[in-house]
Amino acid sequence: MAQHHWTGRSGDHDLEETVVSGEDAPALAIVIPVWRGEFLGAALDSLSNQTDQRFCVYVCDDASLDDIASISAHHGKGLDLVYHRFPSNLGGQDLVAQWTRCVTLAAEEPWLWVFADDDIAKPDTVAAFYREIEQRPGARLFCLSVEVIDKMGRVVDRLVDPPEEEEAGPFLYALLNRKGREVRGADHIFQRSLYHECGGFVWMPQALFSDMATWVNFTARVGKKIRLTQGGLRWRKHSTSVSRKSWQEARQVYLSALSLFAEWVDAFVGDCSPELRVPVAEEMFETYFTVYRSLPGRPNFNEGRLVFQQWWGLPNVGGKTRAVRMGVLWARGRFRNLPLVSIWCRWRVSRSASCSVE
C-alpha cells in the first residue's frame, strides 16, 4: 500500500507530495511536539545526520509564537518531513493531550518515537533500532541510553543505563530508589499497536511523572523492554513550563501529579509479588516524602488533610504509619512558613552558608 508523505508547510503555502512505495515506506515515525523553536534546528539536524534515514518526521507546531515552519523548512531539508500547525495551543493546558494529538498525525508507520523539540539523537540511533527489530522480531518496546546536555549542547551528565532486558517491576523499583536511573519522554521507541493496547500515555498534570508511568505500563504489557546497545539520546536540561508558574501554582500542579502518581503506583504494585511489593512501596513513600518536602510555596490546612487521607487510604503503599509521617511533615512545613519562624530559618541558612565559607 502506498503512503503519501508531504514535505513543506501547511496553511497558505504550497505542499509538495511524494509517494513512497510499500516496500520502501519507513517503519518508524518520529513525532516532535513543538512549542519552543530555540533548539528545534539542532534536533532536526541530529535527525538529518542519522546514518539510517528510514523514518518520517512529523513536526507538530502547538500554535507556537516562534516561526516553526521556517525552522523546519531550513533544518529539515533532505528529511521525509511533515509539518503541521495546530490552530490553538494545547500543551500549555494539557501536555499529555498534546502528545496524543501529535501521535494521531502519524500516518501508518508501525513504530513511534515521540521526540522532543530540544533533544538530540546520536547519529547511529535509527540504525541501531532497525538492527534490533531484525534480530528480535518479537520485541515491541526499546529504550535508549541518555546523556544530559546543557543549553550549549555540552554533555554534563549521563544517566545510569538500564539493563539490556528489564521487566516492569524491577524497572519501577529502579526508578523509585533514586540511584541514577531516570526516564525521559523521548528515551523509548514503541510499537503503535502497543500504544493503543495500553490506552496511550498515562495522564498526569503537566505530564509530571507521565513518562515514568507510561514506560512502566508499556513494559508490563509486553513483559520486558530492550535497550538499544548503540545510539542514544542527548536530553537537554533547561527551564520548564511548570517552573515559570508562581510558587503556589507550581506547588498545586506538582502535588496533584504526585498524588495521582502515588495512586497509580499503588494500583500497579497490587499485582506484584510480595517480594517486590514491599520494597517498591517503601521507595514510593520515600520518593513522595522527598518531593513533597521540596515543593515550592506554602502548605495550607486543606492540603495537609488531603495528603494525610490519601496515605491512610492507599492499601499497598500507604497505611497509618506513613499517613502520620506525612502529617508531621506537613505540620513542620506549615510551622516553618510562619512569618517570624520563616525569617529565623532563612537567617540560620545564611549563617550556616557564611560559616562554611569561612
C-alpha positions in Angstrom: 0.0 0.0 0.0 1.4 3.4 -1.0 1.9 6.1 1.6 1.7 9.8 0.9 4.3 12.0 2.7 4.1 15.7 2.5 7.2 18.0 2.5 6.7 21.6 3.3 4.4 23.7 5.5 0.7 23.7 6.0 -1.7 26.6 5.7 -1.4 29.1 2.9 1.8 27.6 1.4 2.0 25.0 -1.3 2.8 21.5 -0.4 4.9 19.0 -2.4 3.5 15.4 -2.5 5.8 12.4 -2.8 4.6 8.8 -2.9 6.5 6.2 -1.1 6.0 2.6 -2.1 5.0 -0.1 0.4 8.4 -1.8 0.3 10.4 1.4 0.9 8.0 3.1 3.3 9.7 3.8 6.6 8.6 1.7 9.6 9.4 4.5 12.1 7.6 7.7 12.7 9.5 10.4 14.7 6.9 12.7 16.2 8.0 16.0 17.5 5.6 18.1 19.6 6.9 21.7 19.3 6.4 24.7 21.4 9.8 26.4 21.5 11.9 26.9 18.4 15.1 27.7 20.2 16.6 24.2 19.9 14.4 22.7 17.1 17.1 23.2 14.5 19.6 21.2 16.5 17.0 18.4 17.0 16.3 18.3 13.2 20.0 18.4 12.4 20.6 15.4 14.6 17.9 13.5 12.6 19.4 14.6 9.3 22.7 13.2 10.5 21.2 9.7 11.1 23.2 7.0 9.3 19.9 5.3 8.5 17.2 7.6 7.1 14.3 5.1 7.1 11.9 7.3 9.1 9.4 10.1 8.7 9.5 13.2 10.9 6.2 14.8 12.0 6.8 18.4 13.3 3.7 19.3 15.3 3.5 23.0 15.9 1.5 23.7 19.0 0.5 27.2 17.9 4.0 28.4 18.8 5.0 32.1 18.8 8.2 31.1 17.0 8.4 30.5 13.3 8.5 26.8 13.5 7.6 26.4 9.8 10.8 28.3 8.6 13.0 26.4 11.1 11.5 23.1 9.8 12.0 24.1 6.2 15.6 25.1 6.7 16.8 22.3 9.0 14.6 19.6 7.6 16.0 19.7 4.1 16.5 16.1 2.9 14.3 14.7 5.6 11.0 13.0 4.9 9.2 15.6 6.9 5.6 16.5 7.6 4.9 19.9 9.1 1.5 20.7 10.8 0.5 23.7 12.8 -2.4 23.4 15.2 -4.8 26.3 15.4 -4.6 26.6 19.2 -2.1 25.9 21.9 -2.9 22.7 23.9 0.4 21.8 25.6 0.1 24.8 28.0 -3.1 23.4 29.5 -2.7 19.6 28.9 0.7 18.4 27.8 -0.3 14.7 27.6 -3.3 15.6 25.4 -0.9 17.5 23.1 1.4 14.4 22.8 -1.7 12.4 22.0 -3.0 14.6 19.2 0.6 14.7 17.8 0.7 10.9 17.6 -2.6 10.8 15.7 -0.9 12.8 12.9 1.5 10.0 12.1 0.3 8.0 9.1 0.7 4.3 9.1 4.2 3.7 10.5 4.1 0.7 12.9 6.7 2.2 15.2 6.6 5.5 17.1 9.3 7.7 18.6 7.9 10.8 20.4 10.9 13.1 20.2 11.4 16.5 21.9 12.0 19.8 20.3 15.2 20.4 22.2 16.8 16.9 22.4 19.5 15.4 20.1 19.7 11.8 18.8 23.1 10.2 18.3 23.8 9.5 14.7 23.5 5.7 14.8 20.3 5.5 16.9 17.9 4.7 14.0 20.4 2.2 12.5 20.6 0.5 15.9 16.8 0.4 16.1 16.5 -1.4 12.8 19.2 -3.9 13.7 17.4 -4.7 16.9 14.0 -5.3 15.3 15.6 -7.6 12.7 17.4 -9.6 15.4 14.4 -9.5 17.9 11.3 -9.8 15.7 9.0 -10.2 18.8 10.2 -7.1 20.6 7.8 -4.2 20.9 9.5 -1.7 23.2 13.0 -0.3 23.1 14.7 2.2 25.4 17.8 4.4 24.9 20.8 5.4 26.8 20.6 9.0 27.9 23.2 11.7 28.3 22.3 15.1 29.7 23.4 18.2 27.9 23.2 21.9 28.7 21.8 24.8 26.6 25.1 24.9 24.7 24.9 21.2 23.8 27.7 20.2 26.2 27.4 16.8 28.0 27.1 17.5 31.7 25.9 14.1 33.0 25.0 10.6 32.0 22.1 8.7 33.4 22.6 5.1 34.6 21.9 2.7 31.7 19.1 0.2 32.1 20.0 -3.5 31.7 19.7 -4.9 28.2 16.4 -6.5 29.2 14.2 -5.4 32.0 10.7 -6.3 33.4 8.2 -3.8 34.7 8.5 -4.4 38.4 12.3 -4.1 38.7 12.1 -1.1 36.3 9.7 0.8 38.6 11.8 -0.1 41.6 15.0 1.1 39.9 13.3 4.5 39.1 12.0 5.0 42.6 15.1 4.2 44.6 16.8 7.4 43.2 20.2 5.8 42.4 20.8 7.3 39.0 18.0 5.6 37.0 15.7 8.1 35.4 13.5 8.3 32.3 12.8 11.0 29.8 9.9 11.4 27.4 12.0 10.7 24.3 14.0 7.7 25.5 11.7 5.0 24.3 10.6 3.7 20.9 7.4 1.7 20.8 5.0 -0.1 18.5 1.9 1.8 17.6 -0.2 -1.3 18.5 1.3 -1.3 22.0 0.4 2.4 22.4 -3.3 1.6 21.6 -3.4 -1.5 23.7 -2.2 0.4 26.8 -4.7 3.3 26.2 -1.9 5.7 25.2 0.1 7.8 27.6 -0.7 7.8 31.3 -2.2 11.2 32.1 -0.8 13.5 34.8 -0.9 17.3 35.3 1.7 18.9 33.0 2.9 15.4 32.2 4.8 15.2 35.5 5.6 11.5 36.2 3.7 10.6 33.0 6.7 9.3 31.2 7.7 7.2 34.1 4.2 5.7 34.5 3.8 5.2 30.7 7.0 3.4 30.1 6.4 1.1 33.1 2.9 0.5 31.9 4.1 -0.4 28.4 6.8 -2.7 29.8 4.3 -4.5 31.9 2.2 -5.1 28.8 5.0 -6.6 26.7 6.7 -8.4 29.6 10.1 -6.8 29.1 11.8 -3.9 27.3 15.0 -4.0 25.3 17.8 -1.4 25.5 19.5 -0.4 22.2 23.1 -1.3 22.5 24.2 1.6 20.3 22.9 5.1 19.6 21.2 7.0 22.3 19.5 10.3 23.4 21.1 13.6 24.5 18.5 15.2 26.7 18.7 19.0 27.1 18.4 20.4 30.6 16.8 23.8 30.9 13.8 25.5 32.4 10.3 24.0 32.1 6.8 25.5 31.7 5.9 24.4 35.3 8.9 26.3 36.8 7.7 29.5 35.3 4.5 29.4 37.2 4.1 31.2 40.6 5.4 29.2 43.5 1.9 28.5 44.9 0.5 27.5 41.5 3.5 25.2 40.8 3.0 23.6 44.2 -0.5 22.7 43.4 0.5 21.2 40.0 3.3 19.1 41.5 1.2 18.0 44.4 -1.7 16.9 42.2 0.7 15.0 39.9 2.5 13.5 42.9 -0.8 12.3 44.4 -2.0 10.7 41.1 1.3 9.0 40.7 1.1 7.5 44.2 -2.3 6.2 43.4 -1.0 4.8 40.1 1.9 3.0 41.8 -0.5 1.7 44.5 -2.6 0.1 41.8 0.4 -1.2 39.9 2.1 -3.0 42.8 -1.2 -4.6 43.8 -0.4 -7.2 41.1 3.2 -7.6 42.1 4.6 -10.4 44.2 5.1 -9.6 48.0 8.9 -9.8 47.5 8.7 -6.9 45.1 5.6 -5.1 46.5 7.3 -4.3 49.9 10.4 -2.6 48.6 8.5 -0.7 45.9 6.1 0.5 48.5 8.9 1.8 50.7 10.6 3.5 47.8 7.4 5.1 46.6 6.8 6.6 50.0 10.4 7.9 50.3 10.0 9.4 46.8 6.7 11.1 47.7 8.2 12.3 51.1 11.3 13.8 49.4 9.4 15.5 46.6 6.7 16.9 48.9 9.3 18.3 51.2 10.9 20.2 48.3 7.7 21.7 46.9 7.7 25.5 46.5 5.1 27.6 48.1 3.3 27.3 51.4 1.2 24.3 52.6 -2.3 25.0 53.7 -4.6 23.1 56.0 -6.7 21.5 53.3 -3.6 20.2 51.6 -2.4 18.6 54.8 -5.8 16.9 55.3 -5.8 15.5 51.8 -2.3 14.2 52.0 -3.0 12.5 55.3 -6.2 10.9 54.0 -4.5 9.7 50.8 -1.7 7.9 52.5 -4.1 6.5 55.1 -6.2 5.0 52.3 -3.6 3.6 49.9 -3.8 -0.2 50.6 -0.5 -1.2 49.0 2.0 1.7 49.5 0.3 3.7 52.3 -1.0 2.9 55.8 -1.4 4.6 59.2 2.3 4.9 59.9 3.1 6.6 56.6 0.0 8.8 56.9 1.2 10.1 60.3 4.7 10.7 58.9 3.2 12.8 56.1 1.0 14.7 58.6 4.1 15.5 60.7 6.0 16.7 57.6 3.1 18.9 56.6 2.9 20.4 60.1 6.6 21.2 60.1 6.3 22.8 56.7 3.3 24.9 57.9 5.2 25.9 61.1 8.3 26.9 59.2 6.3 29.2 56.9 5.0 31.3 59.8 6.4 34.9 59.4 8.8 35.0 62.3 9.9 31.4 62.0 10.5 31.8 58.3 12.8 34.8 58.9 14.6 32.9 61.6 15.0 29.8 59.3 16.4 32.0 56.5 18.8 33.6 58.9 20.0 30.2 60.0 20.6 29.1 56.4 22.5 32.2 55.6 24.6 32.0 58.8 25.4 28.3 58.0 26.5 29.3 54.5 28.7 32.1 55.7 30.3 29.8 58.3 31.1 27.2 55.8 32.8 29.7 53.5 35.0 31.0 56.4 
